[in-house]
Amino acid sequence: MRKLALRLLLVSAGVAFVTLLATRVLATNPTTVGFAYLLFVLIIASTWGFLEAALASVLATLAFNFFFFPPVGTLTIADPQNWVALFSFLATSLIASRLSDTAKRRALDAVERQQDLERLYTFSRSILLIEDGPFPKHLAQKLSEIFGLAAAVLYDRRSGEFYRAGPSDFGGMDDQLREAASNGTTFADLARSRVITAVRLGSEPIASLGLEGVQMQDSVLQGIANLVAIGLERASAQDLSHQIEAARQSEQLRTALIDAMAHELKTPLTSIKAATTSLRADPGQPAANRTELITIADEEAEHLQQLIDNAIEMARLDTTQIDVHLENSDLAELVKQVVASMQSEINGRPFNIIWGEPLPRLPLDQRLVKLALKQLLDNALKYSPAGTPVTIRLSRADGVLDLEVIDHGEGIPAQEQRRIFERFYRSPAIHKRIPGSGLGLSIAHRIVRAHEGELTVTSQPGETTFRITLPVSSKRSIDFAAV
């Protein structure tokens, strides 16, 4: 109201200024003054609006009469022709101001419609980009941000949940939101700039939407509701797809573990069977031969026990909560132990362990770290030619310790490197050539993350490096299920 009063005051001052300029400074004729008044009215109409322009028209007409129509200095008009001219001026001013105001409003409406279309387009794009977290929650947040709402709330009829966003709380309207989602009704509170509308999929309401803070046209509101319906249906379809994929992966996991265990257990079982068969076939053989066969059977039994323990650990690691029990450990010593336990897999290949300065002891879960190292070494041995070396390099820098496992195989294509740590993922190029489950690197990655570290890969044809980066100190025991 104060702003309008100021505008009206400025209009009055503007008419007075034009009058003073015409009577005291320029001394122009009435025709020129009339055009000056008319120009001023048009400027006011195009700048502010019809109310201000109407006041300018009336004041200009009175000033025109008082100062320029004889008898000058009175509001009386002696010549009837001047009456016609005066009222023609007033009518022209009012019509011109109305037309100017209408054109201005239409231009503003066109700009608002363009902005609404741009917001709807941005909202539709944001729906396609939502991937992580609860979809309806992100949907409400994007809606609030893009349309500048004080509050937005989405009620999902299927889940019965409310998803709220925005700086204000759209409170006290839960019953109306439920009713809108059940019966397709609409509710509006213009005084508080609130509106509730149903979200329909076809003719059936599936949700409701409450908005506060911005007045918008019904077409824009329905456009938002339609986009929300499409987004919710897309999220529902994705959830169903994820459930199907989870079931497929569960079956794949079962098959992969059975295949992997069968393959891994076959070698020590074969050696044990050969040793016991030889002993039974020739009980009278020399003591040295019997001792050697018993030693082989004992070593392979130990190997078999380790394989079974690893398989059980891998299954637990993938399905249940496991606490990481940290203790100060010598990482170089753990590497030596893992390499010693894998001599049958290494089978005489060149194998180098390199470190320079003395390395600090680290807070590690030795059992899990050994399992992760075994996965990386097994991967390096499996995917590089038999005659090429495998190198383990340890180094320290800036409060972290790096462990690199380097092999000289074919390399991993760049587009596959970002997926290499996903469960069950295996490169199509080696899927049928080399047996595997696609779990080893995923498990190693999760173990390293559980130790507040990072596992990364860099690869090019002829050399692949898996790098574990671990902090030198850790202040907490980590809940592995949260990693």
C-alpha positions, 0 to 999 in steps of 0.5 A, a space after each residue: 500500500 505504501 508503494 502504491 501511495 508513493 507511485 501516485 505521489 510521483 505521478 502527481 509530481 510528474 504532471 506538475 513538472 510537465 506543466 511547469 516546463 510547458 508554462 514557464 520554461 518552453 512556453 509551448 502551444 496547447 497542441 504540443 503540451 497535449 502530446 507531452 501529457 499523452 506521452 507522460 501517461 503512456 510512460 506511466 502505463 507501460 511502467 507501472 499500470 492502469 491505476 497510476 496511468 488513470 490518475 495521470 490522465 485525470 490530472 493532465 486533463 485538469 492541468 490542460 484545462 486550467 493552464 492552456 484553455 481559455 479562460 486560463 486560470 479557471 476550470 471553465 471552458 469558453 469555447 465548446 470545441 475545447 470541450 470536445 478537444 479536452 474530453 477527446 484528450 482524456 478518452 485518448 489518454 485512458 484508452 492508450 493507458 488501458 491498451 499499454 497496461 493490457 500489453 504489459 500484462 500479456 507480456 508478463 503472462 507470456 514470461 511467466 508461462 515461459 518460466 513455468 515451462 522451463 521449471 516443468 522441463 527442469 523438474 522432468 529432467 531431475 526426475 530422470 536423474 534421481 537414482 539413490 535414496 528414497 525416490 519420493 523424498 528426493 522428488 519432493 525436495 526437487 519440487 521445492 527447490 525448482 519452484 521455490 516453494 516454502 513447503 512441499 509434501 508428497 503422500 504416497 498412498 501405496 506406502 502410507 508415507 509422507 515425504 516433506 521438503 522445504 523450509 516450512 512445515 506443511 502441517 495440519 493437512 494430513 487428513 486432506 492429503 489422505 482424502 485427496 489420495 483416496 478420492 481424488 479431491 482438491 483443496 485450496 487455502 488462498 489466504 495461506 497460499 496452500 493447495 492440495 491436489 491428487 496425483 493420478 495414474 490414469 483415472 486412479 489416484 495413487 498419491 497426493 501433493 501439497 504445495 505452499 508459498 507460490 500461486 500457480 495456474 491450474 495447468 502448471 499444477 496438473 503438469 506437476 502432478 502428472 510428472 510426479 505420477 510418472 516419477 512414482 510409477 518409474 520408481 515402482 518399476 525400478 524397485 520391481 526390477 531391482 527385486 528381480 535382479 536381486 533374486 537373479 543375483 542370489 541364484 547366481 551367487 549360489 551357483 557361483 559359490 558352488 562352482 568356485 568351491 568345487 573347483 578350489 576343493 578339487 585340487 587338495 582332495 585329489 592330492 590327499 586321495 593320491 597320498 592315501 591310495 599310495 599308502 594303502 596300495 603299498 603298506 611296506 614301502 620305505 619309511 621316508 616315502 610314507 613320511 613324505 606321503 603323510 606330509 603331503 596329505 597333512 599339508 593338503 588337508 591344511 590347505 583344504 581347511 583354509 579353503 573351507 574357512 575362506 569360503 565361509 568367511 566370504 559368505 559371511 562377508 557378503 550376507 551378515 554384519 561383521 565387526 572389524 577387530 583392529 590390532 596393530 599389525 605389520 602389513 609386510 609380514 601379512 603379505 609374506 604370510 599370504 604369499 607363503 600360503 599361495 605357493 601352489 597357485 604361484 607355482 614358481 612364477 616370478 614374484 617380488 615384494 618391494 618396500 624401502 624404509 621401515 613401515 609403521 604398524 597399522 590397526 588392521 583386522 589381520 584375518 580380513 586383510 589376508 582375505 583381501 590380499 589373497 583376492 588381489 593376488 589370486 586375481 593377478 595370477 589368474 589374469 596375467 600370463 604364466 611367465 610374467 612377474 607379479 609385484 607387491 610394492 609397499 610405500 608410505 606417504 603423507 600419513 597413509 600406507 600404499 600397497 600395490 599389486 602389479 601384474 602384466 596381463 592384457 589390462 582392463 578396458 577403461 570403460 570397465 574399470 569403474 565397474 570392476 568392484 561391483 558384485 558379480 561383474 566380470 568382463 565379457 572378454 574373459 567371462 567364458 575363458 577364465 573361471 570365476 564368480 565376480 565376487 573376489 574384488 568386490 569383497 576386497 573392496 569392501 574390506 579395505 573400505 571397512 578399514 577406512 581405506 581405498 582400493 583403486 585400479 589403474 590399467 593399460 595393456 601390459 600392466 594393471 595395478 591395484 592400489 590399497 591406501 590405508 591410514 596409518 592410524 584409526 580411532 574406531 572399530 568399524 561396523 562393516 555392515 554400514 560400509 
